[in-house]
Amino acid sequence: MSATPKADSRPLSPHLQIWRFHATMAASITHRLTGVGLYGGTLLIAAWLVALASGPDAYNAVEAVAFSIPGQILLFLWAFAVLFHFANGIRHLVWDGPGVGFDPKVASQVSIFNFAFALLGAAALMTAAILS
């Protein structure tokens, strides 16, 4: 064994400073964030179900929080997270199954579509909920 360390000849992984930020990168980061957000939303649904089973007083308390402005914002963000995670999950299934959509232009277009779908879908759900 040599006394001097030998330099590693493998290429280094590019750092974030090298990559230009693009839609596919934003979609990847958002997919992870919405996945974490879905855990929080699941806890809120569980709290709502427990309140529903606990009686009218507990349900009215949860309903008051849900219909407040922060509650409405949280519901909108949760709807966005569900829809984005759903759409991006389908994109990953298409990538993993038939293996199409890897072209950078197509991947960026699908990422932008996923953002638009989630944003417009969450707005439509909230509008429908408010009007009903």
N, C-alpha and C positions, 0 to 999 in steps of 0.2 A: 504494500500500500504506500502510496506517495505521501510525502510530508506536506506538499502544497495542494490546496484544494483545487479541483478542476472546475472550470466554469460550466454551468449547465447549458447544453446546446439547444434545449427545447425552447420554442417561442413563448414569450410571456403573454398572458391573457390581456387583451386591451382593457384599459381603465375607462371609467365614465368620462374622463376629460378628453378622450380620443373620439368617442362616439358622438355624432350629432343627434340631438333629441328628435325623435320622429313618432308618428302615430302608433306604430306597433310597440314601441317601447312604453309609451303612455298606456296602451291597452294592457300590456303585461303587468305594469305596476298597479293599474286600477283593478285588474282581475284579482290580484293578491289582496288589495285593500278591501274590495267588496266581499271577498271570501271571509275575511276577518269580521267585517260588518254584519255578515249574515249570522254569525254566531250571536252577536248582540241582539239582532232582530229575533232570533229564535228564543232567546231568554225573555224578550218582551212579549212574544206570543205566549210563552209558558205562563208569564205573570198574568196576562189577560185571561187565559183559561182558568187559572187558579182563582182569580177574582170572579169570574163567571160562576164557578162552582161554589164560591164562598157566600154568595148572596147579593142582594141589590145594593147594599151600602158599599161593599168592596168594588163591585162593578161600576157604580157611579163615580167612585174615586178614580179608578183607572180611566174611565170614559172622559172625565174632566181633564185629566192630563193629556189624553190622546187628542182632544179637541182644542187644546190650547195652541198658541202659535209655535212654541218650541216642539210640541208634540206633532203638529202638522209638518213641520220641517223634518223632524225625525222620520215620520212616515214616508215623506217624499224621498228622503235619502235611502230609506230601506227599500222602497219600490224600485228606485234607480239601481240599487245594488243587486236586487233579485233579477231584474231584467238584463242588466249588463253581464252578470255572471252567467246567466242562461245563454245569452247570445254568444259570449266568448267561449263558453263550454262547447257549443255547437261548432264553432270555428276550430277548436282543438280536436274535436272528433273527426272533422273533415281532414285536418292535417294528419292525424294519426291513422285514419282508415285508408281512404284512397290516396292520400298524400298530395292533394292539390292545394293551391293557394299559397305556396311558398315564395312565389315571385314577389320581390319587395313592393312593387307597385300594387299588386293585388292584395297583399297582406295589409298595406296601409289603407287601401280603400275599404277593406272589410273592417278594419279597426275603427275607422271613422264612421262607418255604418253602425257598428255596435254602440258607439257613443250616442249617435243620433237616435237609434232605436230605443235605447234605455232612457234617454232624456225625454223624448216625445211620448214614450209609453208611460213613464212615471207621471208626466204632466196630464196625460189623458186619464189615467187612473184616478189621480187626485181631483181632476175636474168632474169626473163621473161621480166620485164619492161626495163631493160638495153639492152637486146638483140633485142628488137623490135624497 
